[in-house]
Amino acid sequence: MALSTITIDDLLTSIQSYHSCESDLEFVRKAYQFASILHQDQKRKSGEPYIVHPLSVAYILTNFARADMNTICASLLHDTLEDTDCTREDIVTNFGEEVALLVEGVTKIKGVVFSSHEEGSIENQGKILNGMAEDIRIILIKLADRLHNMRTLEYKTEDRQKAIAQETLDFYVPIAYYLGSYRFKNELEDLCFRYIDSEKFLMTKHDLEEYIEETKEEAIKIVQSVKKSLEQNQIDFQISYRTKNIYGVYKKSCEGLKISEIHDLWAIQIIVKEIPTCYQVLGIIHSLYPPFNQLLKDLIAKPKTTMYRSIHTSVFGENGKLIQFQIRTEEMNEIAELGLPYYWDSPNVKMNEELHNKFQFFKSLVEANTHANSTKEFMEEAKNDIFTSMIYVYTPMGEVVELPSGSTPIDFAYKIHSDIGNKMEMAIVNASVASFDRKLKNNDIVKIITNDSIEGPKEEYLGMCRTNLAKRKISEFFKKKESSI
């Protein structure tokens, strides 16, 4: 369904697929009517009535996040404070404080003159991240808002298209990844790629479509073969398949891989009822097709930091081409589809404290925000430590720790706790003593030996660590030490 043709009835029907309270549906209808009146004289660049945009944003949220009613109402009203005469008090009176807070959270900073477009962008991004740390629904509305804007970017000038696409790729795509919202991430990536480099986009799209056509028959044959074997073993399952997004294929080509060498270009998803059945299915698949052992990942035993869980295995088809299988339970599939919104508690959809602590992304955001002296400093730390290429290392107990590429044992120590960084005596990586400036790699197992007699870090550690977090903690130690003299 093209979003420009969506009506309020379409939105309400979409909501009813997961929420059917009549009074809540009337609440949403009221927000739509309220927004329609406020935006009635406004048009989009496309010439469409402006209400098409907030209605589309709300519709995306029902499909991509199964949003609660306050979030949907806020998405319908999200441009009213910025683009109409509506006041915060109007929203509170008609829809309550919670909806007003969400609308306020997604509204750009008003009444401030910035010295440059870059400064304004930094301040507004900082405002979004600050709000996001308090209520995840703020960034979900912004993601849906940005997705619809990217879908209709053709009506902007070429310069604005490139600028908006680049900002989306640098800022919104990493957030979508960290939330586990892969539907947002994949579509945003492809739309950005299309406008940033249309020639490479079209070339990659053509190569991908050509390869899919060449290999589709074999992929379907493998699906049928596995399906038959699962039925013979009386396993209750669902099976489907998907192909990698265009930008994902392009990134792999930049790493020097040919399209035929991308092991997860085809991904066959098998959904079962229980965890033990996942491992039974894995055995059945390996009995039919030889696995490429280096690509076997048990993300059920060791989930991603986005809480994504699944078993991934890549097998050789009859012609030697690799095809990936993803095996998970129905609950895991819900998490894979929705990401963080899966964990919302209805009617209060704010994350509970335990869940908030499980997502390292949020812990890092809160830490950076708490200690930053300005929005610019906060955003610099966020981009240096969070919005960057990441590696995943393990504690000796098997817990995953997310760090920026180029991190050292010093960064690892301060990520765990300030006291560990300040008291570190020795670093052990993969059972061997390692220097403090050693660059960690994916899947390293890191252990820090501490000594209570150590009074604090050495100043030379500042030149060895990668993260702003570690540098700040070390600097704070010496400032505190100086002030006590």
C-alpha positions as CSV (number, residue, x, y, z in Angstrom):
1,M,0.0,0.0,0.0
2,A,1.4,3.4,-1.0
3,L,1.6,5.6,2.1
4,S,0.2,8.6,0.3
5,T,-3.1,6.7,-0.1
6,I,-3.4,5.8,3.6
7,T,-6.6,6.9,5.4
8,I,-7.4,7.2,9.1
9,D,-9.5,4.0,8.6
10,D,-6.4,2.2,7.3
11,L,-4.5,3.3,10.4
12,L,-7.2,2.1,12.8
13,T,-7.4,-1.2,11.0
14,S,-3.6,-1.6,11.4
15,I,-3.9,-0.8,15.1
16,Q,-6.7,-3.4,15.5
17,S,-4.4,-6.1,14.4
18,Y,-2.7,-5.9,17.8
19,H,-4.9,-3.6,20.0
20,S,-8.7,-3.5,19.9
21,C,-9.8,-1.2,22.7
22,E,-12.6,0.9,21.3
23,S,-12.0,3.9,23.5
24,D,-8.3,3.9,22.5
25,L,-9.2,3.8,18.9
26,E,-11.4,6.9,19.4
27,F,-8.5,8.6,21.2
28,V,-6.4,8.1,18.0
29,R,-9.2,9.3,15.8
30,K,-9.5,12.4,17.9
31,A,-5.7,13.1,17.5
32,Y,-6.1,12.7,13.8
33,Q,-9.0,15.1,13.6
34,F,-7.1,17.6,15.8
35,A,-4.0,17.4,13.6
36,S,-6.1,17.6,10.4
37,I,-7.6,20.9,11.4
38,L,-4.3,22.4,12.5
39,H,-2.5,21.4,9.2
40,Q,-5.6,22.0,6.9
41,D,-4.0,24.9,5.0
42,Q,-0.5,23.3,4.7
43,K,0.9,21.3,1.8
44,R,4.0,19.1,1.4
45,K,6.6,19.6,-1.3
46,S,4.8,16.9,-3.3
47,G,1.6,19.0,-3.3
48,E,-0.2,16.5,-1.0
49,P,-2.1,17.7,2.0
50,Y,0.3,18.0,5.0
51,I,-1.7,15.6,7.1
52,V,-0.5,12.8,4.8
53,H,2.8,12.9,6.6
54,P,1.8,12.5,10.2
55,L,-0.7,9.9,9.2
56,S,2.0,8.0,7.4
57,V,4.4,8.2,10.3
58,A,1.7,6.8,12.6
59,Y,1.0,4.0,10.1
60,I,4.7,3.1,10.0
61,L,4.8,2.9,13.8
62,T,1.9,0.4,13.9
63,N,3.7,-1.9,11.4
64,F,7.3,-1.5,12.5
65,A,6.8,-1.2,16.2
66,R,3.3,-2.0,17.2
67,A,3.2,1.3,18.9
68,D,1.0,2.1,21.9
69,M,-1.8,4.6,21.6
70,N,0.0,7.5,23.2
71,T,2.9,7.0,20.7
72,I,0.5,6.9,17.8
73,C,-1.3,10.1,19.0
74,A,2.0,11.8,19.5
75,S,3.1,10.8,16.0
76,L,-0.1,12.3,14.5
77,L,0.6,15.5,16.4
78,H,4.4,15.5,16.1
79,D,4.7,18.6,13.9
80,T,1.9,20.7,15.5
81,L,4.2,22.5,18.0
82,E,6.7,23.3,15.3
83,D,4.5,24.1,12.3
84,T,1.2,25.4,13.7
85,D,-0.2,27.7,16.4
86,C,-0.8,24.8,18.7
87,T,0.7,25.1,22.2
88,R,1.9,22.5,24.6
89,E,-1.0,23.4,26.9
90,D,-3.4,22.6,24.0
91,I,-2.0,19.1,23.7
92,V,-2.0,18.5,27.5
93,T,-5.6,19.6,27.7
94,N,-6.8,17.4,24.9
95,F,-4.5,14.4,25.1
96,G,-2.6,14.4,28.4
97,E,0.8,15.1,29.8
98,E,2.4,11.9,28.4
99,V,1.5,12.7,24.8
100,A,2.7,16.3,25.3
101,L,6.1,15.1,26.5
102,L,6.5,12.8,23.4
103,V,5.5,15.6,21.0
104,E,7.8,18.0,22.8
105,G,10.6,15.4,22.6
106,V,10.5,15.2,18.8
107,T,10.0,18.9,18.2
108,K,13.1,20.8,17.0
109,I,14.5,23.5,19.2
110,K,12.7,26.8,18.6
111,G,13.5,30.4,19.5
112,V,17.3,29.9,19.3
113,V,19.5,31.4,16.5
114,F,22.4,29.0,15.7
115,S,25.7,30.2,14.2
116,S,25.5,27.5,11.5
117,H,23.4,24.7,10.2
118,E,25.9,22.3,11.7
119,E,25.5,23.8,15.2
120,G,21.7,23.6,14.9
121,S,21.9,20.0,13.7
122,I,24.1,19.0,16.6
123,E,21.8,20.7,19.2
124,N,18.7,19.0,17.7
125,Q,20.4,15.6,17.5
126,G,21.5,16.1,21.1
127,K,18.0,16.9,22.1
128,I,16.7,13.7,20.5
129,L,19.3,11.6,22.2
130,N,18.6,13.2,25.6
131,G,14.9,12.5,25.2
132,M,15.6,9.0,23.9
133,A,17.5,8.1,27.1
134,E,14.3,9.1,29.0
135,D,11.7,7.5,26.7
136,I,12.6,5.3,23.8
137,R,9.3,6.2,22.0
138,I,10.8,9.6,21.1
139,I,13.4,8.1,18.8
140,L,10.9,5.6,17.4
141,I,8.7,8.5,16.3
142,K,11.7,10.3,14.8
143,L,12.7,7.1,13.0
144,A,9.3,6.8,11.4
145,D,9.3,10.5,10.6
146,R,12.7,10.2,8.9
147,L,11.6,7.0,7.1
148,H,8.6,8.7,5.5
149,N,10.7,11.8,4.7
150,M,13.2,9.5,3.0
151,R,10.5,7.8,1.0
152,T,9.4,11.1,-0.3
153,L,12.8,12.7,-0.7
154,E,12.5,13.0,-4.5
155,Y,10.6,16.3,-4.0
156,K,13.7,18.0,-2.5
157,T,16.6,19.6,-4.4
158,E,19.6,17.4,-5.2
159,D,21.8,19.1,-2.6
160,R,19.1,18.7,0.2
161,Q,18.6,15.1,-0.9
162,K,22.3,14.3,-0.4
163,A,22.6,16.2,2.9
164,I,19.5,14.6,4.4
165,A,20.5,11.1,3.2
166,Q,24.0,11.5,4.7
167,E,22.6,12.7,8.0
168,T,20.2,9.8,8.0
169,L,23.0,7.3,7.3
170,D,25.3,8.8,10.0
171,F,22.8,9.4,12.7
172,Y,19.5,7.5,12.3
173,V,20.7,4.2,10.8
174,P,23.1,3.4,13.8
175,I,20.2,4.2,16.2
176,A,17.9,1.8,14.3
177,Y,20.6,-0.9,14.5
178,Y,21.2,-0.5,18.2
179,L,17.4,-0.7,18.9
180,G,17.4,-3.9,16.9
181,S,14.9,-2.3,14.5
182,Y,16.3,-3.9,11.4
183,R,13.3,-3.1,9.2
184,F,14.0,0.6,9.9
185,K,17.7,0.1,9.4
186,N,17.6,-1.8,6.1
187,E,15.1,0.5,4.4
188,L,16.8,3.6,5.5
189,E,20.1,2.3,4.3
190,D,18.8,1.6,0.8
191,L,17.1,4.9,0.5
192,C,20.2,6.8,1.7
193,F,22.4,4.8,-0.7
194,R,20.0,5.7,-3.6
195,Y,20.5,9.4,-3.0
196,I,24.1,9.5,-1.9
197,D,25.4,7.6,-4.9
198,S,22.7,6.7,-7.4
199,E,25.1,5.2,-9.9
200,K,26.5,2.6,-7.5
201,F,23.0,2.0,-6.0
202,L,21.6,1.1,-9.4
203,M,24.6,-1.0,-10.3
204,T,24.4,-3.0,-7.0
205,K,20.6,-3.3,-7.3
206,H,21.0,-4.7,-10.8
207,D,23.8,-7.2,-9.7
208,L,21.7,-8.3,-6.7
209,E,18.5,-8.9,-8.8
210,E,20.5,-10.7,-11.4
211,Y,22.1,-13.0,-8.8
212,I,18.8,-13.6,-7.1
213,E,17.3,-14.7,-10.4
214,E,20.2,-17.0,-11.1
215,T,20.1,-18.7,-7.7
216,K,16.4,-18.5,-6.8
217,E,15.6,-22.0,-8.2
218,E,18.2,-23.6,-6.0
219,A,17.2,-21.6,-2.9
220,I,13.6,-22.8,-3.3
221,K,14.8,-26.4,-3.9
222,I,16.8,-26.2,-0.6
223,V,13.8,-24.8,1.2
224,Q,11.6,-27.6,-0.1
225,S,14.2,-30.2,0.9
226,V,14.5,-28.9,4.5
227,K,10.8,-28.4,4.8
228,K,10.2,-32.1,3.8
229,S,12.8,-33.3,6.3
230,L,11.3,-31.2,9.1
231,E,7.8,-32.5,8.4
232,Q,9.1,-36.1,8.5
233,N,10.6,-35.4,11.9
234,Q,7.2,-34.1,13.0
235,I,8.5,-30.6,13.9
236,D,6.0,-27.7,14.1
237,F,7.7,-24.9,12.2
238,Q,7.3,-21.9,9.9
239,I,9.7,-21.3,7.1
240,S,10.4,-18.3,4.9
241,Y,13.3,-16.7,3.1
242,R,14.7,-13.2,2.4
243,T,17.6,-11.6,0.6
244,K,20.1,-9.1,1.9
245,N,19.4,-5.4,1.4
246,I,21.1,-3.5,-1.4
247,Y,23.3,-1.3,0.8
248,G,24.4,-4.5,2.8
249,V,25.5,-6.1,-0.5
250,Y,27.4,-2.9,-1.4
251,K,29.2,-2.8,1.9
252,K,30.3,-6.4,1.4
253,S,31.6,-5.6,-2.1
254,C,33.7,-2.8,-0.5
255,E,35.3,-5.4,1.7
256,G,36.4,-7.2,-1.5
257,L,33.7,-9.9,-1.7
258,K,32.0,-10.9,-4.9
259,I,28.3,-11.2,-4.7
260,S,28.5,-15.0,-5.0
261,E,30.8,-15.0,-1.9
262,I,28.3,-13.2,0.5
263,H,27.2,-16.1,2.8
264,D,24.0,-14.4,4.0
265,L,22.7,-13.0,0.7
266,W,20.0,-15.7,0.9
267,A,18.7,-16.2,4.4
268,I,16.2,-19.0,5.1
269,Q,14.4,-18.4,8.4
270,I,12.9,-21.3,10.4
271,I,10.7,-20.5,13.3
272,V,9.9,-23.1,15.9
273,K,8.2,-23.3,19.3
274,E,11.0,-24.1,21.8
275,I,14.7,-23.6,22.1
276,P,15.7,-27.4,22.1
277,T,13.9,-27.7,18.8
278,C,16.2,-25.0,17.4
279,Y,19.2,-27.3,17.9
280,Q,17.3,-30.3,16.5
281,V,16.6,-28.3,13.4
282,L,20.3,-27.3,13.1
283,G,21.2,-31.0,13.2
284,I,18.7,-31.8,10.5
285,I,20.0,-29.0,8.2
286,H,23.6,-30.2,8.7
287,S,22.6,-33.7,7.8
288,L,21.3,-32.5,4.5
289,Y,23.8,-29.9,3.5
290,P,27.5,-29.5,4.7
291,P,28.0,-26.4,6.9
292,F,30.8,-23.9,6.7
293,N,31.8,-24.2,10.3
294,Q,33.4,-20.8,10.6
295,L,30.1,-19.2,9.9
296,L,28.1,-21.1,12.6
297,K,26.9,-18.6,15.2
298,D,25.0,-19.6,18.3
299,L,23.3,-16.3,19.1
300,I,20.9,-18.0,21.4
301,A,23.6,-18.9,23.9
302,K,25.3,-15.6,23.3
303,P,22.8,-13.0,22.1
304,K,23.9,-9.8,20.4
305,T,24.0,-6.6,22.5
306,T,20.7,-5.6,20.7
307,M,19.1,-8.7,22.5
308,Y,18.8,-10.4,19.1
309,R,18.9,-14.2,19.5
310,S,19.0,-16.9,16.8
311,I,21.2,-19.7,15.4
312,H,22.9,-18.8,12.2
313,T,24.5,-21.4,10.0
314,S,25.7,-21.2,6.4
315,V,25.7,-24.3,4.3
316,F,26.9,-25.3,0.8
317,G,24.2,-25.8,-1.8
318,E,24.5,-28.3,-4.6
319,N,26.4,-25.9,-6.8
320,G,28.7,-24.8,-3.9
321,K,27.1,-21.5,-3.2
322,L,26.5,-20.6,0.4
323,I,23.0,-20.1,1.9
324,Q,22.4,-19.0,5.4
325,F,19.8,-20.5,7.8
326,Q,18.4,-18.6,10.7
327,I,16.8,-20.7,13.4
328,R,14.9,-19.3,16.3
329,T,11.7,-19.5,18.4
330,E,8.6,-17.5,17.9
331,E,9.5,-15.1,20.7
332,M,13.0,-14.6,19.3
333,N,11.5,-13.9,15.9
334,E,9.2,-11.2,17.5
335,I,12.4,-9.6,18.9
336,A,14.1,-9.9,15.5
337,E,11.1,-8.2,13.8
338,L,10.4,-5.4,16.4
339,G,13.7,-4.9,18.2
340,L,13.5,-3.0,21.5
341,P,9.7,-2.3,21.2
342,Y,9.1,-6.0,21.8
343,Y,9.9,-5.4,25.5
344,W,7.4,-2.6,26.1
345,D,5.0,-3.2,28.9
346,S,1.4,-2.2,28.1
347,P,0.0,0.2,29.0
348,N,3.2,1.7,30.3
349,V,5.7,1.2,27.5
350,K,8.7,2.7,29.1
351,M,11.5,0.2,29.5
352,N,12.0,-1.1,33.0
353,E,15.3,-0.5,34.7
354,E,16.6,-4.1,34.2
355,L,16.0,-3.9,30.5
356,H,17.5,-0.5,30.3
357,N,20.7,-1.8,31.8
358,K,20.9,-4.8,29.3
359,F,21.2,-2.4,26.4
360,Q,24.8,-1.2,26.4
361,F,23.9,1.5,23.9
362,F,21.6,3.2,26.4
363,K,24.0,2.8,29.3
364,S,26.7,4.5,27.1
365,L,24.3,7.3,26.2
366,V,23.3,8.0,29.8
367,E,26.9,7.9,30.9
368,A,28.0,10.4,28.2
369,N,25.0,12.7,28.9
370,T,25.6,12.7,32.6
371,H,29.1,13.9,32.4
372,A,29.1,16.1,29.3
373,N,29.5,19.9,29.8
374,S,27.7,20.8,26.6
375,T,25.6,19.3,23.9
376,K,28.6,19.5,21.5
377,E,30.7,17.5,24.0
378,F,27.9,15.0,24.5
379,M,27.5,14.5,20.7
380,E,31.3,14.2,20.2
381,E,31.5,11.4,22.7
382,A,28.4,9.7,21.3
383,K,29.8,9.8,17.7
384,N,33.3,8.6,18.9
385,D,32.2,5.9,21.3
386,I,28.7,4.8,20.0
387,F,28.1,5.9,16.4
388,T,31.1,4.1,15.0
389,S,32.3,0.7,13.9
390,M,32.1,-1.6,16.8
391,I,33.8,-4.8,18.0
392,Y,32.4,-7.4,20.4
393,V,34.6,-8.9,23.1
394,Y,33.9,-11.2,26.0
395,T,34.5,-11.2,29.7
396,P,35.8,-14.5,31.2
397,M,32.2,-15.3,32.2
398,G,31.0,-15.0,28.6
399,E,29.3,-11.6,28.8
400,V,29.5,-9.6,25.6
401,V,31.1,-6.1,25.8
402,E,30.6,-3.6,23.0
403,L,33.5,-1.3,22.2
404,P,34.5,1.0,19.3
405,S,37.1,-0.5,16.9
406,G,40.6,0.3,18.0
407,S,39.8,-0.1,21.7
408,T,42.4,-1.4,24.1
409,P,42.2,-3.3,27.4
410,I,42.1,0.1,29.1
411,D,38.9,0.9,27.3
412,F,37.5,-2.5,28.3
413,A,38.4,-1.9,31.9
414,Y,36.7,1.5,32.2
415,K,33.6,0.2,30.3
416,I,33.2,-2.4,33.0
417,H,33.7,0.0,35.9
418,S,35.8,3.0,36.9
419,D,37.4,1.1,39.8
420,I,38.6,-1.7,37.5
421,G,40.3,0.9,35.2
422,N,41.8,2.8,38.1
423,K,43.2,-0.4,39.8
424,M,44.2,-2.4,36.7
425,E,47.5,-4.2,37.1
426,M,47.5,-6.6,34.2
427,A,45.5,-7.4,31.1
428,I,45.0,-11.0,29.8
429,V,43.6,-11.5,26.3
430,N,42.8,-15.0,25.1
431,A,44.7,-16.5,28.1
432,S,47.9,-14.6,27.4
433,V,49.3,-11.5,29.1
434,A,48.7,-8.5,26.8
435,S,50.1,-4.9,26.8
436,F,47.6,-2.1,27.8
437,D,47.8,-0.6,24.3
438,R,47.0,-3.8,22.4
439,K,44.2,-3.3,19.9
440,L,41.3,-5.7,20.7
441,K,39.6,-7.7,18.0
442,N,36.2,-9.3,17.7
443,N,35.7,-12.3,19.9
444,D,38.7,-11.6,22.1
445,I,38.3,-12.8,25.7
446,V,39.6,-10.1,28.0
447,K,40.4,-10.4,31.7
448,I,41.6,-7.5,33.9
449,I,43.7,-8.2,37.0
450,T,43.3,-5.5,39.6
451,N,45.4,-4.6,42.6
452,D,44.0,-2.6,45.5
453,S,47.4,-1.2,46.3
454,I,47.5,0.7,43.0
455,E,46.6,4.3,43.6
456,G,45.2,5.0,40.2
457,P,45.9,5.0,36.4
458,K,49.1,6.4,34.8
459,E,48.9,9.5,32.7
460,E,50.4,7.6,29.8
461,Y,47.1,5.6,29.6
462,L,45.5,8.7,28.0
463,G,47.6,8.0,24.8
464,M,46.7,4.3,24.9
465,C,42.9,4.3,25.1
466,R,40.4,4.9,22.3
467,T,37.2,5.9,24.0
468,N,36.2,9.3,25.4
469,L,34.7,7.4,28.3
470,A,38.2,6.0,29.4
471,K,39.9,9.3,28.7
472,R,37.3,11.2,30.8
473,K,37.6,8.8,33.7
474,I,41.4,9.0,33.7
475,S,41.3,12.8,33.5
476,E,38.7,13.0,36.3
477,F,41.0,10.9,38.5
478,F,43.9,13.3,38.1
479,K,41.7,16.4,38.5
480,K,40.4,15.0,41.7
481,K,43.9,14.1,42.9
482,E,45.2,17.6,42.2
483,S,42.3,19.2,44.0
484,S,43.0,17.1,47.1
485,I,46.6,18.3,47.3
